[in-house]
Amino acid sequence: MSVASFEGIVENGQIKLPENVHLSEHTRVYVVIPGVAQPPSLRWMSPRFVHPDQAQDFKKILIPDTHV
């Protein structure tokens, strides 16, 4: 994979590249924004037991639904 980099600016919500840069339709591009922090991604953490043998205290019991 070859890589080229160009400096552009955002105008009216669109990225503007220099006039001498011509890209074909559907060209895959990657945007790197210097000096801007990426918002943190959401991460769901599973709880961990200090003592794994306590897991049996939280065993799920399924009760059949009798309202059929």
C-alpha positions, -999 to +999 in steps of 0.1 A: +000+000+000+015+033-010+007+064+011+007+101+003-001+129+027-016+164+019-025+193+041-060+206+037-085+228+056-122+224+066-146+248+050-183+246+055-179+211+069-160+198+039-123+190+037-106+211+010-073+199-004-049+219-025-060+226-061-033+204-076-045+173-057-069+152-078-083+120-063-105+095-081-141+089-070-144+064-041-107+068-032-102+056+004-087+083+026-077+086+062-080+119+081-054+128+108-063+158+129-033+173+148-039+189+182-075+175+186-081+149+213-103+120+203-134+115+224-130+086+247-147+054+236-173+038+258-161+006+274-182-018+295-161-036+321-172-069+336-171-070+374-143-091+389-144-110+422-116-106+446-123-142+455-135-161+423-151-188+445-178-162+454-192-165+418-214-194+430-232-169+453-245-151+421-255-182+401-285-174+378-317-194+384-343-196+356-379-197+368-403-208+340-431-184+332-464-199+341-486-172+324-490-189+290 
